[in-house]
Amino acid sequence: MDQVITSPRDLRQQALADARREHILSAARAVFIEVGLEAVSMREIAKRAGYTAGAIYSYFASKEEIYGALLAESLERLNNFVNLSAEDISVDQEGQPAFAELRKSALAFYEFYRDNPRDLDLGFYLFQGLKPRGLTNEWDSELNTRLRAAMQHQEAALIKLGCNKRDVDTELTAIFAHIVGILLLNHTGRIRMFGKGADELITHYLDKLALRLPKSK
């Protein structure tokens, strides 16, 4: 097989291009959070990044592509965080390794967004309402796949616990809904009206889930 020889000059140019791309993404992230995807223009993103509008088109074709790249990067970090937590699964006190896996992976999903509220804004488009906007079907499908991948350990654990496909889908949806609901309450401060903490509520839900699910075999 022929070797691909990359010159030092090519490496420097690639490094510079990567740095510029990351700089554009950083500027865009700040603008999206401030004014939202629909209100911002490529010109405004370029201005924040210190480039001309024409310059950033060599890196991104549209603001939607920039948003998709930011969200993909966020979901990649989510997946890495969840996967890392899954490497240290121990048997819980009741001797249920499958539920320990489910609990730890669900908590990791929750903790990532709890500790990274800007990723929550980005992932659920909280800065300009809750309805989906601005992404093509291709981008939307790819990003949903990445989000679902972050729940693969939960899915595997539910299967180990003896849940059939219908129950797995139901429980995954319920876990996701509880996590997102608690995160939104916590993120907006509305949780204070109930006199409860976010960590307390997610722990309570998972404790009740443990009693309801079948025991691992």
TORFI-388255 format. One record per residue (C-alpha): residue number from 1; chain; x, y, z. Coordinates in Angstrom, 3 decimals, m for minus. Layout:
BEGIN
n,chain,X,Y,Z
NUM,A,X,Y,Z
...
END
This chain:
BEGIN
n,chain,X,Y,Z
1,A,0.000,0.000,0.000
2,A,1.364,3.422,m0.944
3,A,2.172,5.723,1.929
4,A,0.544,9.123,2.034
5,A,3.305,11.633,2.653
6,A,2.147,14.858,4.277
7,A,4.621,17.703,4.194
8,A,5.288,19.940,7.212
9,A,3.713,22.783,5.241
10,A,0.514,20.777,4.695
11,A,0.398,19.882,8.384
12,A,0.755,23.541,9.371
13,A,m1.997,24.568,6.972
14,A,m4.311,21.866,8.285
15,A,m3.627,22.879,11.876
16,A,m4.368,26.506,11.003
17,A,m7.594,25.545,9.229
18,A,m8.693,23.443,12.219
19,A,m7.955,26.312,14.602
20,A,m9.941,28.758,12.476
21,A,m12.833,26.341,12.268
22,A,m12.910,25.950,16.060
23,A,m12.722,29.735,16.460
24,A,m15.748,30.157,14.185
25,A,m17.657,27.506,16.138
26,A,m16.820,29.214,19.426
27,A,m18.040,32.577,18.128
28,A,m21.185,31.011,16.701
29,A,m21.986,29.255,19.971
30,A,m21.980,32.598,21.796
31,A,m24.187,34.241,19.170
32,A,m26.683,31.363,19.087
33,A,m27.066,31.533,22.856
34,A,m27.610,35.301,22.737
35,A,m30.052,35.655,19.839
36,A,m30.933,32.181,18.538
37,A,m30.452,30.441,15.232
38,A,m33.148,32.221,13.236
39,A,m32.183,35.769,14.170
40,A,m28.448,35.448,13.559
41,A,m26.728,35.785,10.177
42,A,m23.505,34.388,8.784
43,A,m22.289,37.997,8.678
44,A,m22.819,38.366,12.433
45,A,m21.026,35.096,13.145
46,A,m18.119,36.225,10.952
47,A,m17.997,39.571,12.750
48,A,m17.832,37.887,16.155
49,A,m15.079,35.596,14.892
50,A,m13.133,38.503,13.398
51,A,m13.428,37.277,9.814
52,A,m15.180,38.508,6.701
53,A,m18.495,36.878,5.829
54,A,m16.932,35.341,2.741
55,A,m14.109,33.798,4.737
56,A,m16.307,31.550,6.882
57,A,m18.106,30.130,3.841
58,A,m14.938,28.184,3.072
59,A,m15.512,26.312,6.346
60,A,m19.316,26.173,6.613
61,A,m21.987,26.480,3.943
62,A,m24.670,27.899,6.258
63,A,m25.489,28.827,9.824
64,A,m27.529,25.610,10.049
65,A,m24.392,23.641,9.229
66,A,m22.537,25.516,11.989
67,A,m25.307,24.736,14.454
68,A,m25.274,21.080,13.414
69,A,m21.491,20.923,13.889
70,A,m21.790,22.444,17.367
71,A,m24.515,20.022,18.360
72,A,m22.595,17.058,16.944
73,A,m19.566,18.088,18.994
74,A,m21.717,18.398,22.120
75,A,m23.273,14.967,21.582
76,A,m19.842,13.456,21.036
77,A,m18.757,14.745,24.438
78,A,m21.994,13.404,25.948
79,A,m21.290,9.960,24.484
80,A,m17.710,9.977,25.730
81,A,m18.868,10.942,29.227
82,A,m21.511,8.204,29.352
83,A,m19.160,5.578,27.911
84,A,m16.495,6.450,30.464
85,A,m18.948,5.995,33.314
86,A,m19.980,2.613,31.902
87,A,m16.417,1.333,32.231
88,A,m16.717,1.390,36.009
89,A,m19.949,m0.499,36.642
90,A,m20.064,m2.381,39.921
91,A,m22.717,m4.669,41.361
92,A,m25.129,m2.723,43.520
93,A,m26.103,m3.659,47.052
94,A,m28.968,m5.873,45.891
95,A,m26.728,m7.829,43.554
96,A,m28.226,m6.504,40.339
97,A,m25.370,m5.748,37.924
98,A,m27.781,m4.981,35.063
99,A,m29.665,m2.375,37.074
100,A,m26.373,m0.923,38.313
101,A,m25.458,m0.432,34.649
102,A,m28.826,1.152,33.915
103,A,m28.638,3.469,36.903
104,A,m25.091,4.609,36.317
105,A,m25.543,5.290,32.607
106,A,m28.795,7.181,33.231
107,A,m27.129,9.264,35.930
108,A,m24.181,10.006,33.633
109,A,m26.583,11.264,30.943
110,A,m28.285,13.476,33.520
111,A,m25.041,14.713,35.092
112,A,m23.526,15.734,31.759
113,A,m26.348,18.169,31.044
114,A,m26.685,19.247,34.674
115,A,m23.015,20.254,34.741
116,A,m22.989,21.668,31.194
117,A,m26.085,23.890,30.961
118,A,m24.922,25.499,27.696
119,A,m24.996,22.053,26.101
120,A,m28.549,21.710,27.382
121,A,m29.429,25.015,25.694
122,A,m27.805,23.837,22.492
123,A,m29.182,20.309,22.505
124,A,m32.786,21.294,23.170
125,A,m32.736,24.688,21.465
126,A,m33.797,26.449,24.642
127,A,m32.624,29.883,23.573
128,A,m35.505,30.445,21.113
129,A,m38.352,28.181,22.164
130,A,m38.740,24.420,22.229
131,A,m39.835,23.551,18.704
132,A,m37.292,22.103,16.258
133,A,m35.917,24.606,13.765
134,A,m33.314,25.120,11.125
135,A,m31.954,21.612,10.521
136,A,m32.288,19.470,7.430
137,A,m33.746,15.978,7.686
138,A,m30.248,14.554,7.168
139,A,m28.754,16.588,10.022
140,A,m31.706,15.845,12.267
141,A,m31.448,12.107,11.618
142,A,m27.704,12.044,12.258
143,A,m27.953,14.021,15.482
144,A,m30.843,11.901,16.765
145,A,m28.713,8.815,16.103
146,A,m25.908,10.290,18.207
147,A,m28.318,11.147,20.999
148,A,m29.770,7.630,20.954
149,A,m26.221,6.233,21.069
150,A,m25.762,7.943,24.435
151,A,m28.580,5.730,25.721
152,A,m27.192,2.448,24.390
153,A,m25.967,1.308,27.825
154,A,m29.420,1.924,29.274
155,A,m30.967,m0.054,26.443
156,A,m28.529,m2.947,26.909
157,A,m29.225,m3.037,30.645
158,A,m32.992,m3.122,30.120
159,A,m32.576,m6.091,27.782
160,A,m30.441,m7.862,30.398
161,A,m33.218,m7.235,32.904
162,A,m35.588,m9.216,30.691
163,A,m37.561,m6.381,29.096
164,A,m38.995,m7.071,25.648
165,A,m38.551,m4.586,22.797
166,A,m41.789,m2.756,23.504
167,A,m40.936,m2.393,27.196
168,A,m37.381,m1.312,26.382
169,A,m38.674,1.483,24.144
170,A,m41.230,2.522,26.761
171,A,m38.732,2.588,29.628
172,A,m36.077,4.399,27.580
173,A,m38.621,7.061,26.655
174,A,m39.728,7.395,30.277
175,A,m36.140,7.688,31.553
176,A,m35.332,10.284,28.892
177,A,m38.489,12.244,29.669
178,A,m37.765,12.273,33.409
179,A,m34.165,13.344,32.921
180,A,m35.055,16.141,30.509
181,A,m37.993,17.298,32.619
182,A,m35.885,17.520,35.773
183,A,m33.091,19.262,33.871
184,A,m35.493,21.854,32.485
185,A,m36.992,22.507,35.913
186,A,m33.520,22.870,37.377
187,A,m32.170,24.956,34.490
188,A,m35.043,27.440,34.614
189,A,m35.183,27.595,38.421
190,A,m38.791,26.374,38.480
191,A,m37.742,23.412,40.601
192,A,m37.601,25.708,43.645
193,A,m41.382,25.959,43.759
194,A,m41.498,22.274,44.716
195,A,m38.846,22.527,47.410
196,A,m36.902,19.652,45.867
197,A,m33.429,19.298,44.387
198,A,m32.718,17.924,40.927
199,A,m30.357,15.212,42.190
200,A,m32.916,14.158,44.772
201,A,m35.649,13.815,42.151
202,A,m33.639,11.790,39.654
203,A,m32.434,9.477,42.437
204,A,m36.015,9.035,43.650
205,A,m37.165,8.102,40.153
206,A,m34.385,5.549,39.658
207,A,m35.033,4.018,43.091
208,A,m38.692,3.495,42.176
209,A,m37.674,2.131,38.784
210,A,m35.513,m0.496,40.483
211,A,m38.558,m1.807,42.359
212,A,m40.687,m1.961,39.227
213,A,m38.311,m3.626,36.776
214,A,m37.724,m7.396,36.752
215,A,m34.573,m8.640,38.474
216,A,m31.610,m9.521,36.296
217,A,m31.011,m13.241,35.836
END
